[in-house]
Amino acid sequence: MKKKPRIMVLKLREIIYTLIFLALGIFLIVLLIHMFSGKAGAEASTDSKYVPGVYTSALLLGNRHVDVEVAVDEDRIQGIRLVDLDESVTAMYPLVEPAIASLEEQILASQSVEQVALEEDSRYTGTLLLNAISNALSLAEP
């Protein structure tokens, strides 16, 4: 008993589609390997103190959330400010704005949160703000 030869007919369109999908698949695999290999982050300078950007840390005052925003470049802290500060928060906590101004002045002068002297009349508020600033700066570290 002889077997009949089978003839497969391929259309040129099917071959072209297969080659296109194969090329796209190879491209996506190479792209994923490049993205997740960790070599892309190695291009950044390792001697910089911070990753440039604006970093925020949430602070809960009573039942209101206030964000502490810290702007940094590669080597310096550029600015510290409060975001989403309502009139109700400033009325309930009148020492928040003077405390953040004092902390900003000291931190920008020394470029460190370790050498900050808290004022006696706003020690608790200053401690809360200093912790939020430290959290934001820890996000900025490479």
N, C-alpha and C positions, 0 to 999 in steps of 0.2 A: 504494500500500500504506500503510495507516494503522497507526500504532503504537497499541497499546493502552495506555491510561493505567495506571500502576502505583500501587497504593494501598498505603501503608505503615501498618501498624497498630502503634501503640506502646501498651504498657500503662502505666498510671499508676505502677505500682511501679517499672518500669525508669527512668522519668523522675526519680522521687524518689531512687533509688539514684545515678543519674548526678549529680544536683545535690549530694547529700551528699558524694560522692567529690570532686567539683570544689571544694566549699567546704573540705574537709580538705586537698586539695592546695594551695590558695591559702594556707591557714593555715600549713602546713608550710614553704612557700617564704618567707613573711614571717618566720616564726620563725628559719629558717636565716640569712636575711639579717641579722636583728637580732643573732643570736649571733655571727656571724663578721664583722660590719662594723667591730669595734674601738671602737665608740662606747660599749659597755657598760663597758669598762675605763676610759674617760675620766671616768667619774663619780667615781672615787677621787681623793683629794687628791694633787696632784703635789708638794706641799712636804713630805711625810712622808719620813723617812729610810729606813724599813723597811716592808715589808708585814707586818702583825701575824700571828704564828703561831709554830709550833715547827718548827725546821729541823734536819735531821740530816746528818751527814757521816760516812762510813765510815772507819775507821782499822784498819789491819792490824798487829797486834802478834804477831809470830811466825807462827803459823798460825791465829790466832783473830781474828775480826772484832769490833771494838768500835765502837759508834756514839757520836759526840759530838753531843749535843743542845743546841741554842741556842734559847732562848725570847726573842722580841722583841715589843715593841709598836710603835706608829708611830714613836716617837722614841728609844726606849731599849732596851738589852739588859737583859733581866730576869733571866736565869739561864743557867748553863752546867753541864751534867752529863754523866757517862758512862752509857751504857745498855748492857745486856748484858755487864756486867763480871763475869766468873766469879772464883771463888777461885783457879783455876789461873793466870789472867792476873795477878791481884794478887800471887801467889806468885812468878811468873816475872819480873814487872816491878813491884817494890815502890815505885818512884818515881812511878808513874802517878797514884795518888790524891793525894799531896801536891802534885804538879806541877799537876794540874787545879784543885786548891783555890787555889793561888797565882795561877794564871792567871785564874781566875774573879774573885778578889778585885781584881786589878789592872785587868782589863777592865771590871768593873762600876764601879769608881771613876773610870776615865778615859773610859769608853764608846768606846774605840778599841783596836784591836789593834796600832797602830803604836808606842805608848808603853809596851810591855810589856818588863820586864827579866827575862831568864831567869836562873834560879839556876845557879850553877856545877856543882853536883853532879847536876843533872838537865837539862843543856842540850839533849841529844839528844831526850829524852822531851818536854821543853817545846816544842822546835821541831816535833816531830810533832803534838803536841796543838794548837799555835798554827796550824799549817797547816790542820788539820781544822776548827778554829773559824772561820778565815778563809773556808774553802770554804762552810761553813754560812751565814755572814753574807752571802756573795756571792749565795746563793740567796734571801736575804730582801730584797735590794735591788729596788726597783720597776723 
